[in-house]
Amino acid sequence: MRYDHGKDGIGAVTRSLTLTLILPLVAAAAAGRSAVAQQRTSGQTGAIAGVVQDESGNALVAAEVTLLGGDGQRAVTDEEGQFLLVRIPLGDVRLGVRRLGYQPREVTAYVAGTRAGRGLTVVLKQLPQRIAAIEVEGKPLDYGGPMAGFYQRLESKAGGGRFFTRAQIDSIRPYSTTDLLRRVPGLGFTWTGSDMRGSVIKSRDRRCSPLVWVDGTPTSTSYYNPDLINPRTIEGMEVYSGLSTVPPQFAGPAGAGSCGVIAIWTRVGERQYSRPGRSEREEAAAVLASLIDSVQVYTEAEVDQVAQFAPSARFSPEYPAELRQSKVTGVVVTEFVVDASGHIEPETVGVVYSPHPLLTEAVSAALSRTTFTPAQRAGHAVRQLVQLPVHFVDPQGKGK
């Protein structure tokens, strides 16, 4: 090829190359749109997947995503804020996104095929709240109850024990208690065909089995298999693999703890909790939405005087010891209805988002002991939806 560098020569070549590059792209885009149009006329559909968040990046539970201008198909976000819409017409579609306590939005999404990507992120802006957020700081623990010693030893980090808190057990998700113990240095595991229950734990240096304590009481001095205890029922566990690390209170009768100690603390009373399922959260949010839609409950924007904590109320969630020790912080946002007498309707209590189930439990327990001054509308006490943010903070981390 010969290039003419005379007048307008370079410009002509540049224009030629530009057209050579652009025209195929334009043609490809047109072909893609044409293919989508043909698929749409043929009745083919696709899917949309995405996530709904607040301005801080927190996943919003039970946000409603609706296909506008179509058959009204809708989806509700799960605990990770994710949603999925299927059988959507191909091409550009409009979605309406709303969540109680947040400004609704409409967004455009492009559907090109049956496979739904995870690229669509919708951010909702929180509506102004006239009830002040609560801040809970990690304070020195006031030890008490049957597990007082456990938390004292955990806090002081004295000795050579290995501790497992409820929060750690939840994060590990062990199939058996032995799965936890395999993480402890100094313990050995042998399989015995005569033992239908599996592994036998031995101290590597003494070649004998540790003494097992359950809720402060030693088990038989003969071998006790920790797998007889379901790990989901364990609130805390401390393991001392050698004689030199065993606290005096765990020495046991006739020095039975000389081969090490496994001290297991089980859940009791109010320490038991279950993780709220997605369906429960979605159902609670749906109930609240229906109450708002039917004008049986008012929002903050619809009342003359919003519900507030009663002057005599003491709302003080307890910072779970194991989370404070592990420096787990974050914001729990709960929503509930305060009735015309100032009491919380228990069946309406739900969670917008939470960093940990134990923090959710702490807030819920504190709410059950709290009363409000009811909202006022036209001179009458009315039911009002309240969203309450509770900040769990580490005072040592402030200012960092």
Secondary structure as a PSIPRED ss2 file (coil, helix, strand):
# PSIPRED VFORMAT (PSIPRED V4.0)

   1 M C   1.000  0.000  0.000
   2 R C   1.000  0.000  0.000
   3 Y C   1.000  0.000  0.000
   4 D C   1.000  0.000  0.000
   5 H C   1.000  0.000  0.000
   6 G C   1.000  0.000  0.000
   7 K C   1.000  0.000  0.000
   8 D C   1.000  0.000  0.000
   9 G H   0.000  1.000  0.000
  10 I H   0.000  1.000  0.000
  11 G H   0.000  1.000  0.000
  12 A H   0.000  1.000  0.000
  13 V H   0.000  1.000  0.000
  14 T H   0.000  1.000  0.000
  15 R H   0.000  1.000  0.000
  16 S H   0.000  1.000  0.000
  17 L H   0.000  1.000  0.000
  18 T H   0.000  1.000  0.000
  19 L H   0.000  1.000  0.000
  20 T H   0.000  1.000  0.000
  21 L H   0.000  1.000  0.000
  22 I H   0.000  1.000  0.000
  23 L H   0.000  1.000  0.000
  24 P H   0.000  1.000  0.000
  25 L H   0.000  1.000  0.000
  26 V H   0.000  1.000  0.000
  27 A H   0.000  1.000  0.000
  28 A H   0.000  1.000  0.000
  29 A H   0.000  1.000  0.000
  30 A H   0.000  1.000  0.000
  31 A H   0.000  1.000  0.000
  32 G H   0.000  1.000  0.000
  33 R H   0.000  1.000  0.000
  34 S H   0.000  1.000  0.000
  35 A H   0.000  1.000  0.000
  36 V H   0.000  1.000  0.000
  37 A H   0.000  1.000  0.000
  38 Q H   0.000  1.000  0.000
  39 Q H   0.000  1.000  0.000
  40 R H   0.000  1.000  0.000
  41 T H   0.000  1.000  0.000
  42 S C   1.000  0.000  0.000
  43 G C   1.000  0.000  0.000
  44 Q C   1.000  0.000  0.000
  45 T E   0.000  0.000  1.000
  46 G E   0.000  0.000  1.000
  47 A E   0.000  0.000  1.000
  48 I E   0.000  0.000  1.000
  49 A E   0.000  0.000  1.000
  50 G E   0.000  0.000  1.000
  51 V E   0.000  0.000  1.000
  52 V E   0.000  0.000  1.000
  53 Q E   0.000  0.000  1.000
  54 D E   0.000  0.000  1.000
  55 E C   1.000  0.000  0.000
  56 S C   1.000  0.000  0.000
  57 G C   1.000  0.000  0.000
  58 N C   1.000  0.000  0.000
  59 A E   0.000  0.000  1.000
  60 L C   1.000  0.000  0.000
  61 V C   1.000  0.000  0.000
  62 A C   1.000  0.000  0.000
  63 A C   1.000  0.000  0.000
  64 E E   0.000  0.000  1.000
  65 V E   0.000  0.000  1.000
  66 T E   0.000  0.000  1.000
  67 L E   0.000  0.000  1.000
  68 L E   0.000  0.000  1.000
  69 G C   1.000  0.000  0.000
  70 G C   1.000  0.000  0.000
  71 D C   1.000  0.000  0.000
  72 G C   1.000  0.000  0.000
  73 Q C   1.000  0.000  0.000
  74 R E   0.000  0.000  1.000
  75 A E   0.000  0.000  1.000
  76 V E   0.000  0.000  1.000
  77 T C   1.000  0.000  0.000
  78 D C   1.000  0.000  0.000
  79 E C   1.000  0.000  0.000
  80 E C   1.000  0.000  0.000
  81 G C   1.000  0.000  0.000
  82 Q E   0.000  0.000  1.000
  83 F E   0.000  0.000  1.000
  84 L E   0.000  0.000  1.000
  85 L E   0.000  0.000  1.000
  86 V E   0.000  0.000  1.000
  87 R E   0.000  0.000  1.000
  88 I E   0.000  0.000  1.000
  89 P E   0.000  0.000  1.000
  90 L C   1.000  0.000  0.000
  91 G E   0.000  0.000  1.000
  92 D E   0.000  0.000  1.000
  93 V E   0.000  0.000  1.000
  94 R E   0.000  0.000  1.000
  95 L E   0.000  0.000  1.000
  96 G E   0.000  0.000  1.000
  97 V E   0.000  0.000  1.000
  98 R E   0.000  0.000  1.000
  99 R C   1.000  0.000  0.000
 100 L C   1.000  0.000  0.000
 101 G C   1.000  0.000  0.000
 102 Y E   0.000  0.000  1.000
 103 Q C   1.000  0.000  0.000
 104 P C   1.000  0.000  0.000
 105 R E   0.000  0.000  1.000
 106 E E   0.000  0.000  1.000
 107 V E   0.000  0.000  1.000
 108 T E   0.000  0.000  1.000
 109 A E   0.000  0.000  1.000
 110 Y E   0.000  0.000  1.000
 111 V E   0.000  0.000  1.000
 112 A C   1.000  0.000  0.000
 113 G C   1.000  0.000  0.000
 114 T C   1.000  0.000  0.000
 115 R C   1.000  0.000  0.000
 116 A C   1.000  0.000  0.000
 117 G C   1.000  0.000  0.000
 118 R C   1.000  0.000  0.000
 119 G C   1.000  0.000  0.000
 120 L E   0.000  0.000  1.000
 121 T E   0.000  0.000  1.000
 122 V E   0.000  0.000  1.000
 123 V E   0.000  0.000  1.000
 124 L E   0.000  0.000  1.000
 125 K C   1.000  0.000  0.000
 126 Q E   0.000  0.000  1.000
 127 L C   1.000  0.000  0.000
 128 P C   1.000  0.000  0.000
 129 Q C   1.000  0.000  0.000
 130 R C   1.000  0.000  0.000
 131 I C   1.000  0.000  0.000
 132 A C   1.000  0.000  0.000
 133 A C   1.000  0.000  0.000
 134 I E   0.000  0.000  1.000
 135 E E   0.000  0.000  1.000
 136 V E   0.000  0.000  1.000
 137 E E   0.000  0.000  1.000
 138 G C   1.000  0.000  0.000
 139 K C   1.000  0.000  0.000
 140 P C   1.000  0.000  0.000
 141 L C   1.000  0.000  0.000
 142 D C   1.000  0.000  0.000
 143 Y C   1.000  0.000  0.000
 144 G C   1.000  0.000  0.000
 145 G C   1.000  0.000  0.000
 146 P C   1.000  0.000  0.000
 147 M C   1.000  0.000  0.000
 148 A H   0.000  1.000  0.000
 149 G H   0.000  1.000  0.000
 150 F H   0.000  1.000  0.000
 151 Y H   0.000  1.000  0.000
 152 Q H   0.000  1.000  0.000
 153 R H   0.000  1.000  0.000
 154 L H   0.000  1.000  0.000
 155 E H   0.000  1.000  0.000
 156 S H   0.000  1.000  0.000
 157 K C   1.000  0.000  0.000
 158 A C   1.000  0.000  0.000
 159 G C   1.000  0.000  0.000
 160 G C   1.000  0.000  0.000
 161 G C   1.000  0.000  0.000
 162 R E   0.000  0.000  1.000
 163 F E   0.000  0.000  1.000
 164 F E   0.000  0.000  1.000
 165 T E   0.000  0.000  1.000
 166 R H   0.000  1.000  0.000
 167 A H   0.000  1.000  0.000
 168 Q H   0.000  1.000  0.000
 169 I H   0.000  1.000  0.000
 170 D H   0.000  1.000  0.000
 171 S H   0.000  1.000  0.000
 172 I H   0.000  1.000  0.000
 173 R C   1.000  0.000  0.000
 174 P C   1.000  0.000  0.000
 175 Y C   1.000  0.000  0.000
 176 S C   1.000  0.000  0.000
 177 T H   0.000  1.000  0.000
 178 T H   0.000  1.000  0.000
 179 D H   0.000  1.000  0.000
 180 L H   0.000  1.000  0.000
 181 L H   0.000  1.000  0.000
 182 R C   1.000  0.000  0.000
 183 R C   1.000  0.000  0.000
 184 V C   1.000  0.000  0.000
 185 P C   1.000  0.000  0.000
 186 G C   1.000  0.000  0.000
 187 L E   0.000  0.000  1.000
 188 G E   0.000  0.000  1.000
 189 F E   0.000  0.000  1.000
 190 T E   0.000  0.000  1.000
 191 W E   0.000  0.000  1.000
 192 T C   1.000  0.000  0.000
 193 G C   1.000  0.000  0.000
 194 S C   1.000  0.000  0.000
 195 D C   1.000  0.000  0.000
 196 M C   1.000  0.000  0.000
 197 R C   1.000  0.000  0.000
 198 G C   1.000  0.000  0.000
 199 S E   0.000  0.000  1.000
 200 V E   0.000  0.000  1.000
 201 I E   0.000  0.000  1.000
 202 K E   0.000  0.000  1.000
 203 S E   0.000  0.000  1.000
 204 R C   1.000  0.000  0.000
 205 D C   1.000  0.000  0.000
 206 R C   1.000  0.000  0.000
 207 R C   1.000  0.000  0.000
 208 C C   1.000  0.000  0.000
 209 S C   1.000  0.000  0.000
 210 P C   1.000  0.000  0.000
 211 L E   0.000  0.000  1.000
 212 V E   0.000  0.000  1.000
 213 W E   0.000  0.000  1.000
 214 V E   0.000  0.000  1.000
 215 D C   1.000  0.000  0.000
 216 G C   1.000  0.000  0.000
 217 T E   0.000  0.000  1.000
 218 P E   0.000  0.000  1.000
 219 T C   1.000  0.000  0.000
 220 S C   1.000  0.000  0.000
 221 T C   1.000  0.000  0.000
 222 S C   1.000  0.000  0.000
 223 Y C   1.000  0.000  0.000
 224 Y C   1.000  0.000  0.000
 225 N C   1.000  0.000  0.000
 226 P H   0.000  1.000  0.000
 227 D H   0.000  1.000  0.000
 228 L H   0.000  1.000  0.000
 229 I C   1.000  0.000  0.000
 230 N C   1.000  0.000  0.000
 231 P H   0.000  1.000  0.000
 232 R H   0.000  1.000  0.000
 233 T H   0.000  1.000  0.000
 234 I E   0.000  0.000  1.000
 235 E E   0.000  0.000  1.000
 236 G E   0.000  0.000  1.000
 237 M E   0.000  0.000  1.000
 238 E E   0.000  0.000  1.000
 239 V E   0.000  0.000  1.000
 240 Y E   0.000  0.000  1.000
 241 S C   1.000  0.000  0.000
 242 G C   1.000  0.000  0.000
 243 L H   0.000  1.000  0.000
 244 S H   0.000  1.000  0.000
 245 T H   0.000  1.000  0.000
 246 V C   1.000  0.000  0.000
 247 P C   1.000  0.000  0.000
 248 P H   0.000  1.000  0.000
 249 Q H   0.000  1.000  0.000
 250 F H   0.000  1.000  0.000
 251 A C   1.000  0.000  0.000
 252 G C   1.000  0.000  0.000
 253 P H   0.000  1.000  0.000
 254 A H   0.000  1.000  0.000
 255 G H   0.000  1.000  0.000
 256 A H   0.000  1.000  0.000
 257 G H   0.000  1.000  0.000
 258 S H   0.000  1.000  0.000
 259 C H   0.000  1.000  0.000
 260 G C   1.000  0.000  0.000
 261 V E   0.000  0.000  1.000
 262 I E   0.000  0.000  1.000
 263 A E   0.000  0.000  1.000
 264 I E   0.000  0.000  1.000
 265 W E   0.000  0.000  1.000
 266 T E   0.000  0.000  1.000
 267 R C   1.000  0.000  0.000
 268 V C   1.000  0.000  0.000
 269 G H   0.000  1.000  0.000
 270 E H   0.000  1.000  0.000
 271 R H   0.000  1.000  0.000
 272 Q C   1.000  0.000  0.000
 273 Y C   1.000  0.000  0.000
 274 S C   1.000  0.000  0.000
 275 R C   1.000  0.000  0.000
 276 P C   1.000  0.000  0.000
 277 G C   1.000  0.000  0.000
 278 R H   0.000  1.000  0.000
 279 S H   0.000  1.000  0.000
 280 E H   0.000  1.000  0.000
 281 R H   0.000  1.000  0.000
 282 E H   0.000  1.000  0.000
 283 E H   0.000  1.000  0.000
 284 A H   0.000  1.000  0.000
 285 A H   0.000  1.000  0.000
 286 A H   0.000  1.000  0.000
 287 V H   0.000  1.000  0.000
 288 L H   0.000  1.000  0.000
 289 A H   0.000  1.000  0.000
 290 S H   0.000  1.000  0.000
 291 L H   0.000  1.000  0.000
 292 I H   0.000  1.000  0.000
 293 D H   0.000  1.000  0.000
 294 S C   1.000  0.000  0.000
 295 V C   1.000  0.000  0.000
 296 Q C   1.000  0.000  0.000
 297 V C   1.000  0.000  0.000
 298 Y E   0.000  0.000  1.000
 299 T C   1.000  0.000  0.000
 300 E H   0.000  1.000  0.000
 301 A H   0.000  1.000  0.000
 302 E H   0.000  1.000  0.000
 303 V C   1.000  0.000  0.000
 304 D C   1.000  0.000  0.000
 305 Q E   0.000  0.000  1.000
 306 V C   1.000  0.000  0.000
 307 A C   1.000  0.000  0.000
 308 Q E   0.000  0.000  1.000
 309 F E   0.000  0.000  1.000
 310 A C   1.000  0.000  0.000
 311 P C   1.000  0.000  0.000
 312 S C   1.000  0.000  0.000
 313 A C   1.000  0.000  0.000
 314 R C   1.000  0.000  0.000
 315 F C   1.000  0.000  0.000
 316 S C   1.000  0.000  0.000
 317 P C   1.000  0.000  0.000
 318 E C   1.000  0.000  0.000
 319 Y C   1.000  0.000  0.000
 320 P C   1.000  0.000  0.000
 321 A H   0.000  1.000  0.000
 322 E H   0.000  1.000  0.000
 323 L H   0.000  1.000  0.000
 324 R H   0.000  1.000  0.000
 325 Q H   0.000  1.000  0.000
 326 S C   1.000  0.000  0.000
 327 K C   1.000  0.000  0.000
 328 V C   1.000  0.000  0.000
 329 T C   1.000  0.000  0.000
 330 G E   0.000  0.000  1.000
 331 V E   0.000  0.000  1.000
 332 V E   0.000  0.000  1.000
 333 V E   0.000  0.000  1.000
 334 T E   0.000  0.000  1.000
 335 E E   0.000  0.000  1.000
 336 F E   0.000  0.000  1.000
 337 V E   0.000  0.000  1.000
 338 V E   0.000  0.000  1.000
 339 D C   1.000  0.000  0.000
 340 A C   1.000  0.000  0.000
 341 S C   1.000  0.000  0.000
 342 G C   1.000  0.000  0.000
 343 H C   1.000  0.000  0.000
 344 I E   0.000  0.000  1.000
 345 E C   1.000  0.000  0.000
 346 P H   0.000  1.000  0.000
 347 E H   0.000  1.000  0.000
 348 T H   0.000  1.000  0.000
 349 V C   1.000  0.000  0.000
 350 G E   0.000  0.000  1.000
 351 V E   0.000  0.000  1.000
 352 V E   0.000  0.000  1.000
 353 Y E   0.000  0.000  1.000
 354 S C   1.000  0.000  0.000
 355 P C   1.000  0.000  0.000
 356 H C   1.000  0.000  0.000
 357 P H   0.000  1.000  0.000
 358 L H   0.000  1.000  0.000
 359 L H   0.000  1.000  0.000
 360 T H   0.000  1.000  0.000
 361 E H   0.000  1.000  0.000
 362 A H   0.000  1.000  0.000
 363 V H   0.000  1.000  0.000
 364 S H   0.000  1.000  0.000
 365 A H   0.000  1.000  0.000
 366 A H   0.000  1.000  0.000
 367 L H   0.000  1.000  0.000
 368 S C   1.000  0.000  0.000
 369 R C   1.000  0.000  0.000
 370 T C   1.000  0.000  0.000
 371 T C   1.000  0.000  0.000
 372 F E   0.000  0.000  1.000
 373 T E   0.000  0.000  1.000
 374 P C   1.000  0.000  0.000
 375 A E   0.000  0.000  1.000
 376 Q E   0.000  0.000  1.000
 377 R E   0.000  0.000  1.000
 378 A C   1.000  0.000  0.000
 379 G C   1.000  0.000  0.000
 380 H E   0.000  0.000  1.000
 381 A E   0.000  0.000  1.000
 382 V E   0.000  0.000  1.000
 383 R C   1.000  0.000  0.000
 384 Q E   0.000  0.000  1.000
 385 L E   0.000  0.000  1.000
 386 V E   0.000  0.000  1.000
 387 Q E   0.000  0.000  1.000
 388 L E   0.000  0.000  1.000
 389 P E   0.000  0.000  1.000
 390 V E   0.000  0.000  1.000
 391 H E   0.000  0.000  1.000
 392 F E   0.000  0.000  1.000
 393 V E   0.000  0.000  1.000
 394 D C   1.000  0.000  0.000
 395 P H   0.000  1.000  0.000
 396 Q H   0.000  1.000  0.000
 397 G H   0.000  1.000  0.000
 398 K C   1.000  0.000  0.000
 399 G C   1.000  0.000  0.000
 400 K C   1.000  0.000  0.000
